[in-house]
Amino acid sequence: MATVLDKKADLAGPGIGDYSELAAILPEDYRSALTPRETQQAIFHVKRYIADHLCRELNLMMVEVPLIVDVESGVNDMLDRDGSRTPIQFHISNDRDLHPIDAQVVQAATKWKRAALKQFDCKVGEGICTDMRAVRKDYFLDHDHSAYVDQWDWERVIMAEQRNLDFLKEMVGKIWKVLVGAEQFALSLFPQLKDPRCPALPEKLTFLHAEEILEMYPNLPRKQRETEVLKKYPAIFIIGIGWPLKDGYPHEMRAADYDDWMTDTSRETGRETHGLNGDILVWNPVTKRRHELTSMGIRVTAETLEKQLALSRQQDFLRLPYHQAILNNRIPLSIGGGIGQSRTLMLLLRKAHLGEVSVTVWPKILKEMCAKENIFVLE
């Protein structure tokens, strides 16, 4: 299935690709509701609220998470499956190269978490949550993409019979409850965030399959499809991201070795659908654009791992320790995801740019552009 490897699938929509385009979409009448000092106060109050309530809703415990991993472990997140987003790699000579290590900076802790469930002796219904930091050097740096990534990366042990859409939706609903609660918490602490131009998040998400969205907008590329559907439903969970749709392309690329994007769910939906994963997207009233908050999913089994790697022509991964652990049932079945911290804070604190809530590197052209639009980018 050659189309699974086609990068056009991942770039199907006209995303922001240069700074002239970014300049055109930055809000012109922007004024932050919070001062830089108030913003910092709000960030840490809201982050604590979300971490505490995620652990409570999903029965998770906070654990330490790696920033760097051994290349040979195979636990780094490749983000997609065409090799276009590669991690930062470096050599640790260690003992005059007698005991060296080749290491990578993590791009996400997706695979590490599943192995960690066994390390921390998590039982069915128990899980872990991390305050994850990562570097993704291959992003175009715009208003909501940064080389620095921070996430609440979480993972929970499940039973085989929970590998279905109903359970997926139940977990998504718990996460959404936390995010809606966090917004109300922020508004109570900082009433100046209340603005009729920024309506509160709806109490319930709309669940849509990637196949349904393609049927709704068959002539639009992916990001335009998302934009249009968000005008109708301001908060959605798109189910089944990674499986090639009827147009030959996945809704978006997904790595083949963590989320299950190929399982046939047609018996549950009564239509031709696939996948036990998805993304939460909302309409951002400040940027007036689509805004992704989290990717998550039920993880692969030994069977779906082999099939997805075969479709992606990455069977050589099967020799790595992480993949061997799945094949030999040495780590548990699980569900998990990553909730973008800065993305979520940007939305809840009514910010126009990620740089207002996180400190990272930005090109001079972007900082100058933001300054003209009263966007205070942290240094």
N, C-alpha and C positions, 0 to 999 in steps of 0.2 A: 504494500500500500504506500506508494511513493509520496502521496500528498501529505502523509503524516509528518514527513520530514521537510516539507516545503515551508521556508521561512515566510512566504507571503501570507500564510495562514495566521502568523503572529502579528503581522503588520497590515492586516486586512483593512483596518480603518485608518483614516487620515489623521494620525496622532500629530502632536506638535513636533515638528522636525527642525525648526530653525528659530532664531530669536526675533526675526521680523514677524513671524506668525505669533509667537508668544506675546510680543508687544501689543498686538491687535486684540488679544483676548484678556489681558489684565484689566480688572475693573478700573474705570476712570474716576469714579466718585468715591473712592475708598477712604474710609477713616476707621481705624481700629477702635473697637469699643473699649478696649483695655490698654492701659499704658504698658510699656515694657516691664515695669516693676510688677504691676498687677498680673500681667501675663505669666510671669514666672511663678507667682503665688498660685495662680489658677492651675498651671501645669501640674504642680506637685500634689495639690489637693485632688484633682481629677484622676491623675495616674494612680494614686493610692486607692481611690474609690473603685476604679475599674479592676485593679489587681485583686483587691479584697473580695469584691462581689463575683468576679469570675471564679475564684477559688471556691466561694460558697455555693454558687449555682451549679458548677460542674464537678464539685468534690475533688478539687485539685490542691496540691501543696506546692509552694514556691521552692524552686531549686536553682542552684548555680548552673550556668550554661557556658560552653566554650566559645571563645573568640577565634581560636585557631585549632585546626584539626590535622591529624596525620593524613597525607594524601592516600596512603595505602588502605586506610580504614573504609574509604568509599562513602563516608557519611556526609560529605558536603552536599549542599543543595545546588544542582545545576540549573534550576529555575525553569528551563525549557529543555527540549531534547534535540536541538540542532547544533549545539556547541557554540552559539553566538554570544553567550554571556558567561565568560570564564572567570573563575575566582583568582584573586591575587595569590600567587604561589612564591615561596621563598625557601632557601636551603639553610638549615641550621647545622653548621659544621660540627659542633659539639665534640670535644675531646680530640681536636686536630683531625677531624673527619674519620675518627675510628668508630664512632657511634653516631653517625649523622641522622638527621630527620628532615625529610621534605614535608613542609607544612603548607597549609592554605588558610587564608582568612575566610571564615564562614560567610556564605551568602544568605543563609537561613539555617535554622537548627532543625529543619523538618525531619530528617532521617535520624539525627542524633537522639531526638526525643523518644523515638519509638524504642531504641535500644536502651535508653535510660529508664524506661518503665520497669524493665527487669532489674536494672541496677538498684533501683529504689524499692523493689519488691512490691510494686503496685498490683492490687487485685482487681478483678472485674468491677467496674464502676468507680475506680480510683484513678487519679492521674496527676500530672505535674504541670506547672506553669513557670515560665521563665521570663526574665527581663532581658531579652535578647538584643545584642548589638551586632551589626554586620556591615560589610562593605560590598557594594555592587558597582563596579567601576565602569560598566558598559551602558549605563542609563544615559539618556539625554537629560541634562539638568534643566528642568523647567519649574513650574509653580508647584507641582506635587510629585516630582521625582527627584531624588537626591542620591548621591553616592553613599551617604551614610543612612543606614536603615535601622530603625528600632521597632521591636515588635513584642507583644505578649505572645510568645510561642507556647502552645499548650498541647498536651496529648493525654488521652484517657484510654484505659483498657476496656475492650468490649468483648462480647460473646459472638460466636459465628451467626447466631440467629438475629443479631442486631444489625447485620449488614444489609440494611434496606432503607428505602426512602423515608418511611415514617420516623425511624430513629434519627436519621440525618436531620430531618426537619425539626424534630424535638430539640436536638442540640443547638441548631441554628436559632431556634426561638429563645433558648436560654441566654445565648450570647446577645441577641437583640434586646432582650429585657434589660441586660446590664448596660448596654449603650444608651438606651432610652433613659434609664435611671440616671446615668452619668450626666446626660444633658440637663435633666431637671435639677440635679445637684449643683452643676455649674451655674445655672440660672438663679438658684437660691442664694449662692454665695456672691454672685456678681450680677445684680439685677440689670445693670447697664447693658448686658448681653441681649436682653429682650428687645426685639426689633420686629415690627410687622413684616419687614422685607425678608425675615429669616424665620419662617414657621417652624414649630417644633417637629421633631421626628414623629412619624406615625407610630401608634402603639404596636401595629402588626406589619410584618413584611409581606410582600407579594412574592410567591414562589412561581418561577417560570423555568421551563426547560430550555436549553439552548436551541433545541429543535423548534420549539414554539416561537421563539423570537425570530428565528430565520424565516419561518412561515409568515409572521406578521410583517416583516420588512425584507422580502426576498431580494430586492435590488440594492440594498444598502450594505456597505462593508461593516465589520464588527462594531467599531466604536460608534459609528453613526446609528447602528441598530440600538446600542445601549443608550445613547443619548435620546433617541426618540421614545423608547419604552419608558425611560425615566421621567419624561414629560407627562406621561400618563399615570405611572405608578412611581411616586417619589422615593420609594425604598424597596429594593428587590433582592431576591437571592436567585442567581442563575445556576441551575442544576445541570451537571454534565459537561464540564469544560475539559476538552482534550480529545474527545471522540470525533472523527471526521463526520461532518454533517452532510446533508444531501447535495450541497454545492461542492463537496469534495474537500472542504477545509474544516479543521476544528474551529470552534468559536474562538479559542485562543490556545496556544501551545501550553502543554503541561508536561513536566518531567514524567518519565515512564515508571519510576521506581518508588513513588510514595502514594499519591492519590490513585484510587481506582476510578478510571474514567471510561472503562470499556464494558463493565457489567451491564447486561441487557435488563432494563427495568420496565419493559413493555407490559409485563403481566400486572404490574402495579399501576401503570398509567393508562393502559388501554390504547396506547399509541406507540409509535416507534421511537423509543427513548433509550439512552445509555448514560451510565455514569452515576457514581455515588459521591460526587464532590461538587463544589461550586464557590461562588463569590458573592459577598454582600456589596451592592453598589447603591448609592443614594444620589439624589440631585443636590448639588451644592449651590445654595442661593446667593452666595457671595461671588464665586467664580462663574456661576451660571454654566456649570459643566458637570459631567459625570464624575463621581468621586468614589473610588474603591476603598473599602475599609478592611476587608479580610478575605483571604482565601482559606478554604478548609476542605476536609473530606474524610471519608472512610478509607483506610489505607489498603494497599494491595495485599492479597493472599499470595502464597507460593505460586498458585496457578495463574492468577492475573498478572503477577510480576513477570513471569516467563512470557506470557502472551504480549504484554505491553512492550517489553524489551524487544521481542521479535518484530513487532510492528514498527518499532523505532530503530531497528537495526543496531541495537546496543547490547546484544547477547554477551559481549565480552565483560559487561559489568557483573555478570553472574559469578565471577571468580572472587569478587571482593567480599571481605568479611561481613559487611552489613547485609548484602544480598544472600550470602550463604546462610546467615542467621534466619532470614525469612524462609528460604527454601527448606531448611531443616527444622522449622518451627521452634527455634530457640528464643525468639522474642514474640511477645503477644500480639494478637489482633488488636487494632486500635483505630481511633478516630482522633483527628487533631487539626490544628490550623495556626495561622499567624494573623494577629490583629495589629495593624499598623498603628503604632503609638502616635507618631507625629501627624499622620493622616487623620486620625480620630480627633486629636487635639485641635488641629487646624479647623475641622468642621465644627466642633462643639464650642470653640472660642471665637468663631466667626472671623477667621483669618483668611487672607487672600493668598498666602504663600507659606510653604513649609518652613522657610527660613525664619519665620516669626516665632516658631515654637521649637526649633532645634538648631544647634550650632554645627555647621559643617562648611565645606568649601563650595563657593559659587564663583563663576567667572565674572570678571569685572563688568562685562556688558550687561549681565543680568542684575547685578547690584545697582548699577546706574539706572537701569530701566525701572527697578522697583522704587528707588528713591524718588523718581519723578512722579510716581503714583502714590506717594505717602505710605509705602510699604516698608516697615522697619525690619530689615533683615539682620539677625543676630550675627555678631562677629566673634 
